[in-house]
Amino acid sequence: MTTSAPTAAKSMDPTQDVLRTLDDVLSLGGKAMAWTRETPLLGAVPELDSMAVVALITSIEERFGLMVDDDDVDGATFATVGSLADFVASKLA
């Protein structure tokens, strides 16, 4: 798993950094970089199981330099690339 410095994604739209994080955590070999904000995640990407969700949250915390509480996330957070990117953007605000 590759991570960037916590300051890697302080931009207004973290979608590209979220895609890189998904690609790294799920070992997709670049496949995620072709996804859009509308791409479904939870239930649609076989690699995104419960253990991968935990790894993804940890990686997001490290990459974006933020803290995610258990109460902050639910299934809707991981519904699409866009919902995940919007979650990250809200935590960075």
N, C-alpha and C positions, 0 to 999 in steps of 0.2 A: 504494500500500500504506500503510495507516494502522497506526501502532503506538502503544501506550500506554507510560507510564512503566514501568520495570522493577518497580516495586512494585505494579503493577496487579492481580496475582493471587497474593497471599500467603495466600489462604484454604486451608482443608483440601481442598476439592474445586474444582479449577480448570476443571471442565468447561465452564462458561459462557464463561470467557475463552479456552479452547481453541476453542470454537465460533466466537467472534468472530474469532479468529486465522485459522481455516480460511476463514471467510467473506471476510475481508479479502484474504488471500493468493490465494485461488482466484477472487476477484471474483464471488461468488455472489449479491450483491444481497439479502442477508438470508435466503436459502434455508437456510443451515446452521443458523440459529437454531431451526428446527423439528426438527432432528435430535436423536436420543437417544443415550445411551451405546452402544446396540446397533447404531447405524447403521454399516454397513460402509464403509470408505474405500478402501484400496488395491485396485484392480481393479474397484471399483464406482462410483467417482466419476471420470468421464472427465477432469475438470480436474486431477486429482491424478496428473500424470505425473512422470517423474524430475526434471525441472527444478523443478516445483512443490514436490516433496519438499525439495529443497535450499532453496528460498525459504521454505518452511514452517519448517524447522529454524532458519534465520537469524532469522525473525520470532519464533519461540518464545524463542530466546536473548535477543533484544532486549526482548520484552514481559515475560518472566518474570525477566530478570536472571540467567540461568544460562548455563552452558557445556555444550554437547553435543559429546562426542567421537565420532568415527566408529565406534568400537567399542561405543558405547552404544546404537546403534539398529540395527534390522533390520526386515524386512518385518512381523513381528508387532507392532512398535511402532505401525504405521500400519494395522493390521487393522480397527479400529473406533474410533469417537470415544472410547469408554471406555478402550481400550488406550492411546491417545495421552494422554488425560487422566491415566491412572494413571502413565504414564511421567513426565509433567510433575510430578505430585505427588511421585513418588519422588525426582526431582532437587531439588525444593524442600525436602524433608525434611532 
